[in-house]
């Protein structure tokens, strides 16, 4: 009886972690895509981005127009907590020891399963995000008042943050698109092979579009460095 109860508890916890992994993953993906769209306001010019930054800092709610830069810091903290929850939920399925890693490698060599390879890429990009995201959140959260066409341009190009942002952009967009695809599979949104193929194509298009927007946005800060 005790053994059965332990097994049931393990299954119950595994299910809860799956829900937490999917839930936090979807929230982080929605934030990522929203973030890329907001930053892309720089493509419309410095004034457009300044306006977006002002809205984020709630400048319209203050008489002097100074706003509340700490709102950006609060958002960075919330995203950091969500990312930590997501990472902890993912860990229970990761091949952490050598034996599990060798078993996965042998499986990939024997069975050319596309979705398993996608999972491997998701794990690799997840490690990159785990290293780069905390640095990005610290840069933004510790100096929210610098967010804007000039301040962001200086951080990205003069302070060489582009070395962090480009890998993070590629890794995050690939990780997010694969994650949404896998959530759709896991929770029954995909019921046949044709639908799976269509969703994969949509996933690829979304990745390309957001990487292109993000890359163009980073490059668009260059003229503002000397402003």
N, C-alpha and C positions, 0 to 999 in steps of 0.2 A: 504493500500500500504506500509506504513511504517513498519507494523507488518510483512508483507511478506518479505520485504527487510532485516529485522533483522534476520528472520528465515533462509534466504538464506545465510547471512553472517556467522551465527553460523555453518551451514552445511559446508560452504567453509572452515572455520577455522578448523573444526573437521577433514576434509579431509586432510588439510595441515599438521596437527599434526600427523595424521596417517602415512603420507608419511615420515615425519621427524622421527617418532618413528621407522618405519621399516628400513629406511636408516641408521640411526645412530646405530641401533641394529645390522644390518648386518656388518657394518664397525667394530664395537667393537668386534663382534664375530670373524671376520677374524683376527683382531689384537690379540685377546686372544689365538687363536689356533697357530698363528705364534709365539707368545711369549713363549708358552709352548714348542714348538718345538726347539726354540733357546736356552731356558734354559736347555733343555734336553741334550744339548751338553756336560754337565758335566758328563753324563753317559759314554762318550767316553774318559774322563780324563780331568785334569786341563788344559792341553795345548790346547785342543779343545775348551774349553769354553773361555780361554784367547783370542784365535784367533777370536771367534765370538764377544766377547766384543770389541776387537780392530776394527773389521769391523764396528760395531755399532757406535763407536766413530770416525770413519773415519781416523784411524791412518795411513792408506796407502796414505793419502793425505798430510801428513806433513813430513818434512825432518828429524826431530828428533824422529819421531815415537810416539810422545806424544798424538797426536790426539786432538779431540775436545769433551771432556766429556759433555759439555753443550748441545750437540745434544741429549743425553739421557734425559736431563732435559726438552728440548723442546718437545720431544716425550711425556713425562709424562704430560706436560701442555696440549698438543693437545688431549690426551686421556681423561684428566680431563674435558676439554670443551665438548668433544663428549658425555661423560657420563652424564654431567649436562644437555645437550640438550635432551638426551634420557630420563632422569628422568622427566624433565619438560613436555615432550610430553606424557609420560605415565600417569602423574598425572591427566590428564583430563578424564581418564577412571577408575581411582582407586576408590573403595568404601571408601571415606574418613570419612564420618560421621557414627554414630552408626546405623541409620535407614538403610542405604545402606548395612552395614556389616551384620545386622540381616537378611535382605532380601536375601543376598547371602547365608548365612548359612542355611536359610529355604529352598532355592532352592536346595542346595546340599543334604539336608536331604530327600527331596521329590523326586528329580530326580538325579539318580546316573549317571551323565554325565562325562565321562572320561576327555574330553577336558577342561571342566570347572574346574575340579580338577587340571589339569595341569596348568591352568592359576593361580589358587590359589598358587601352588608351585612356579610358576614363580614370583608371587608377594612377597612371603616369602623370596625367595632367593634374590630378588631385594633389599629388606630392608637390608639383611646381606651385600650385595655388597655396598650399599649406605653408610654403616658405615665403612666397612673395606677398600674399594678401596682408599679413600682419604689418609688414613694412609700409605698404600702401595706406592702410587704415591709420597707422601712426602718423605718417606724413600729412594726411588730410586732417585727422582729428586733433593733432597737436597745434596746428596753425590754420584753423578754418577761415580766419580773416584774409588769408592770402589767396583764397579761391577766386579766380577771375582771369581775364585774358592775360594781364601782365604777370601777376603773381604765379599763376599756373605755368605760364611760358618759362619763367625763370626757373621754377622747380624742375620742369621737364627737360629743358635744354641746357641751361647754364649750370644747373646742379646735377645734370646727367641722370635724372630719374627715368628717362626714356629707356635706359638699360634694364630697368625693372618693369616698365609699363608694357613694352612690346611683348616680352615672354608671357606676362600676366594676361594680356589681352588675348593672345592666341590660345593659351591654356584654358582660360576661363570660358571663352566662347565654345571651344570644342567640348569641354567638360559639361557645360550647361546643355548644349544641344543633345549630346549623347544621353545625358541624365533625363531630359524630358522624354526622349524616345523610350528609354528603359522604364520610366514610370508609366508610360502609356501601355507598354507590354505587361508590366507587372499587375496593373489594376484593371486589365480587361478591355482597354480601349481598342486594342488590335485583336481582331478575331480570325483573320485569314491572312494568307501569304501576300495577296495583292495589296491589302491595306498596309501591311508591314513595309513592302517595297515603296509605296507612296510616301509613307511617313519618313522613311530613310531619305528619300529625295528632298522632302521638305526640310528635314534636319540639315542636310548638306547646304541647301540654299540659305537657310537662316544663318548658319555658321559663316558662310562666305560674305553675306550681306553685312552682318554685324562686325566682322573682322575688317571689312573694307571701310565701314563708317568709322570704326575706332582708329584705324590707321590714318585715315584722312584727317580726323580730328586732331590727333597727336601732331601731325605734320603742320596743320593749320595754326598751331601755336608759335611756330618759328618766327613769323614776321613781328610778333608781339614782344620778343625778347628784348629788342632794342627800343621799344616804344617808351 
